[in-house]
Amino acid sequence: MSRGKQTIEAPKVAAKKAGRPREFDIDEALDKAMHLFWEQGYDGTSLAELAALMGITKPSLYAAFSDKQSLFEAALARYSEGPNSFAVRAFRLPTARAVVKALLDGSVNVSTCSSGPRGCMYTQATMANDPEVRDAAAEHTRQGERMLEERFLKAQQMGELPASTDCAALARYYTTVALGITVRGASGSSRSELREVVQKSMHAWPAEVLEWSKTASTEKSKRT
């Protein structure tokens, strides 16, 4: 993560030594692996299923990705750059409230997508039996929470949030809401139901700030 630009770094895929040219499109293969892991989870996906879906042999899979965990990390990178890229875009928005709203809306949209698996690939990975996979996914969640806290602290310094705001608690709250949205999305909740959750959760935004915004808007209207 780059603290200055507020971006989430995707896992890096180690370069492989030169050898025989690959007999498959690695981008297409990664897309297929990503969707299978996303739909079935890390533990529920076998190398045989991955090789069959990707249209390659097991030796080719091992030659390209070394092992299942390395392939999963590459698939997570694909997920971060694709379906989950809304998170990076959200942190570019001008206000902290807009950042939170975009993160929650993005969680709803990805978790209830009709053209792909439901839920969140990272959330699923936190329940994997493999401790390395589980810990890496949990660290991703903690990283996102830290980024939110930093954004809230910046908003506090700029007067967007009151000095009394507990930025760590606020970041923890909205991270928990986002995770809950992905779990409910995976379990079948509709997009409209989860959008209601987003609407209700935004009511938890510090009231002092909402009142300040309302007053500022009224004063601006009077001047015009």
N, C-alpha and C positions, 0 to 999 in steps of 0.2 A: 504494500500500500504506500502510495506517495502522499504524505500529509499535506504537502502544498497544493496538489491538484485534486485531492480527495478522490482517488480512484481505487478500485479494487483490482489487485493483480491476480490474473489467472495462473494456475500452476504451470510451470514450464515443463515441456516435454524434452527429455534428453535426446541429443542428436545421436543417430546411429552411425556406425562405421560404414564406410563405402563397401559395396559388395555387388551382388547381383541386383539388377534393377527390380523394383517391386512390380508385381504383376497385377496390382489393383490400385484404384484411386483412393489415396489415404484420407482425403477430405470426406468423400462419400462413405467410406468405411467408418470413420469416426462419428459421423452423423447417425449412422445405424446403431453403433455401439452406445452412443449417448441416449438414444430413445429406448433401447432395451434396458440399460441400467436404470434409467429414469422410471420406466414402467414396472420393473421387477425388483429393483433394489440391488445392492452389491451382492448380498448373500444369495439372493434368489436367481442370480444369473451365472450360468456356467460358461466355461471357455468353449465347450462344444457348441452351445447355442450362439455365442458371439461369432465364432468362426463361420458357422453355417449362415447366419444372417448377413455377415460382412462379405460372404462369398469367397472366403479364403481358407486355406488349410491351416491347421494348428501350427506347423512349422513356420509358415509365413507370418502368422500372428505373433509368435514368439520372436521372430527375427525383427519385426517392426516395433514391438512394444515390450519385449522382455518377459513380462508376466501380466497377470490379471490386474494387479494393483496399478501398475504403470499405465495400462490401457484405461483404467477407471480415472486416473488423474488426468489423462489426455481428454477423456470424455467430459470431465468436469470443466476443463479449460474451454472446451467447445460450448458447454452449457453457459459458462460465464460470459463468453463473447457473443452468444446468440440469445436464447430465451431469457437469460437473467441479466442481459445488458442494460435493462431499464434502471438497475441500481446505480450504474455509473452515470447515466444521464440525469438521474434524480439529484445527485449531489452537485450538479452544475447549476441548479435553479437558484434564483436570487434570494429567497427567504427560507428560513428553517422550516416554517410551516408548509411551504410548497414542497420542500424536500420530503418531509414525512408523508404528505398526501400522495406524492408520486410513488414513493416506496410501497405504500399500502395498496394503492391502485394497481401497481405492477404485480404485486404478490397475488392479488385477486385474479388478474387477467391470465397470468402464467399458470396458476393453480387450477383454473377452470377452463383451460383451452380445449376446444372441441376437436382440434386437429392433431392432438398429441396426448401424451400421458398427463395425468392430473397431479397436483401437489408440487413439491419442490425437490429437486435432486439432492440438494444439500441437506434438507431436513431428513430425507430418507437415509442419507449416509450417516447421520448421527446415531442411527439405531443399528448400524452394522456390527457384526460380531468381531470383525478384525479391528483391534484397538488403534492401529495406525490410521485406518480409513475413518474410524469414528472420531478420533482426536483431531484429525485434519479438518473434518467437517465442523466440529464444535469450535475450532479456532476461527474458522471463517465467520461463524455467527458472532463470536466475541469481537472480531475485527470490525464487523459492521456496526456493532454496538458502540465500540470506541470511536468510530468515525462519526456516528450520530452525536455522541457526547461532545466531541470536538466542535461539531457544527453548532450545537446548542450554546457552547461556551462563547463561540464567536458571535452568535446572535445576541447573547447576553451583553457582551462588550459593546455591541452596536446599538443597544437599547431596544432590540426586537423582543427580547425576553426580559422580564423583571429580574432584579438582583436577587430576589428571594427564591428563584427557580433552582431546584435541585437537578442540575443537568444530567447527572449520572442516572438518577432515578427515572427521569423523563425518557432518556435513551433506552433504559432497560424496559420500561413500559411499552414503548412503541416497537421495540424488537420482539417482545413477547407477543404483541398483537399480530405482527407480521408472521411469526412462526405459527401462531394459532390459525391464521387464515390459510396457510399452506396445508396444515393438517386437516382442517375441515374441508378444504378443496379436494384433497385426496380421498376423503371419506364420502364425497358425493354432494356436498353443499352446493347450491346453485350460485351463479355469479351475482344475481340480484340479492340473495341472502347475505353474501359476503360484503357486498357494497354497503348494505345497511350497517354491518359491523364497522366498516371504515367510517361511515358517517357518524356513528355513535362515538367511536374512539376519538374523533377529531374534536368532540365536545370537551375532551379532557385537556385540550390545549389551555395553558394558563389564562384564566379569566381576565386577569389584569391586562394582559396583552390584547385580548379581544376587545375589551372596553376601550383601551387606548386607540386601537385601530378604528373603532366605530366613531370615536370623538374626532379623530384626525380626518376621517372621511367627511363628517358633517361640517367641520370647519372649512375644508377645501371646497365643499359645495356652496357654502355661504360666500366665499371669496369669488366664485365664478358666477 
